[in-house]
Amino acid sequence: MKLKKIAVLVVAFILMITAFAGCAKPETMATVKDADGNVVGTVSFDEYLFWAYYNYAYYDAYYENYYYYFQTYFKDTLDDIYDPDAEEPITVNQFLTDSLVGDLKQQFVILKLFNEYGLTFGADEITDVASYYNSMVSNYGETTVKKIRARLGMNETQFKEMLRSLVKISCVQEHLFGEGGSMAVTSEQAKAHLLENYLQVKHIYIGTSYTVTEDEKKVTKTRTEQEVQELVDKIKSEYEANPTLENFLSLVEKYSEDTGSIKTTTTDNVTTHDKTYCSATYNSSFGALSVTEYGGYVFDKEYNNFYSEFTDLAKELKENEIGTCKVTSQSTDNKVTGMHIILKLDLAKSESTVNKMMEVKDDYETPYINIITENKVFTDLLDAEIAKLTFEFDEALLEKYSMKNLKSI
């Protein structure tokens, strides 16, 4: 069976459970009930441990260590507030615990669907389990895998039994979305998902630091924040005098200092702007497509690597409306480093760009937008199944073995 890359499990940033010297290991982390209050299953403590160890090994291998990753991209301590702007702010520790609980709920309904659909393990699936195990040994190191097994009290065979849940995800997806599947995604569905979830903008960037050529040498110069604002106001006035895409692109060529979205060629000291430039790729970090085209970008409105100010403005603007936002540097106490002038476009009217996005494919020649749409539909299905159930987690155990109380292997 061909395994697809899936984005079902929202990987939590997990530390390790402390050793259980001198105390009995708990049996159950949660009881699961249906809408009528009948018990339909449980989430075992071993499952909780397994996914904690599994996720930690992933981040330890790919981000050097947990603390490096966490302190670089999130907060310094687990007691910090994760998102101060949230309606109900929670600590980083609670965020991580909630993430792991969410993973366990998804795992439960995946196994439930696997059984309800009458799916079974064959030779291919057993081979896939072995491949997962060998990949863990290769990526994380045999010593790390042995330590995880020791903490769980499992031999290799028992550990591979736990890994079956990963293969069952693919089995359920293949059953639903594979050839002849009842939920197979069509190109029309994929295109509709693209148009609903992606934003297209053109923009002009003006920085407090910029480069010019003097005597055939690159020279860096600076502007004050006020000078940046004055230049931005001037550019806006020039656009508003002739509010067309063609005029905006001419202003991009004249003023923009964003080298990422401007492709040029220089021959005999003559620089030519390639206004037909368009490059579409799949960003595995976000599980989304991204497009760089002359003077702008196309990106998923939720999963992208732009500043929040840039994304928020792009969401707020109406078609053919322009707006501005400041760029600040967190490393210099939020000092303003530049400004963006953004023109919002209607992606549905950019047929060539849409077609280029639809043509980005994986190694199996499957369009990534189909895979992205499939993952969204699958996640929605899992969420609907979770909503039918009540998960009664032991709050005392969650507190005792929360992320704050875990340590490295």
Number of C-alpha atoms within 10 A of each C-alpha: 13 12 13 14 13 16 16 17 17 11 19 21 22 29 26 23 21 13 12 9 7 6 7 7 11 10 12 16 21 23 16 18 17 15 10 9 10 11 14 12 14 17 21 16 15 17 17 20 16 20 19 23 24 19 17 21 26 19 22 21 15 12 13 11 16 21 19 14 16 18 12 10 9 15 17 13 15 19 13 14 17 19 15 11 8 9 7 7 13 15 17 22 22 20 19 21 22 16 18 24 20 18 18 20 22 21 21 20 18 24 16 14 17 20 13 9 11 7 13 10 11 10 8 11 19 15 13 20 20 16 12 17 17 14 12 18 15 11 15 18 14 13 10 18 21 15 13 21 17 11 18 16 11 15 11 11 10 12 17 16 12 16 19 18 17 16 20 22 22 21 22 19 22 19 18 18 20 15 11 10 12 10 16 18 19 13 14 10 14 20 18 13 17 24 15 13 12 19 22 25 22 24 24 25 22 24 24 18 14 14 13 11 9 9 7 8 9 10 11 11 11 12 16 14 16 10 14 22 19 12 15 21 14 11 19 18 12 14 19 12 9 11 15 12 14 11 15 24 20 15 18 23 19 11 15 21 19 17 11 12 22 19 17 14 10 9 7 5 8 7 10 12 13 14 15 9 14 19 16 21 16 18 14 9 9 14 19 21 23 22 22 20 23 24 27 22 19 22 22 21 17 15 17 18 13 11 11 12 15 18 19 14 19 25 15 11 16 14 14 15 13 21 17 21 17 20 21 16 11 9 7 9 8 10 13 17 18 23 22 23 24 24 23 22 21 14 19 16 9 11 10 12 20 18 12 14 24 20 16 18 16 14 6 8 9 14 18 21 26 23 22 20 20 24 19 16 16 20 16 13 13 19 15 12 17 18 12 12 19 19 21 13 16 13 12 10 14 17 14 12 17 21 25 20 14 16 13 15 16
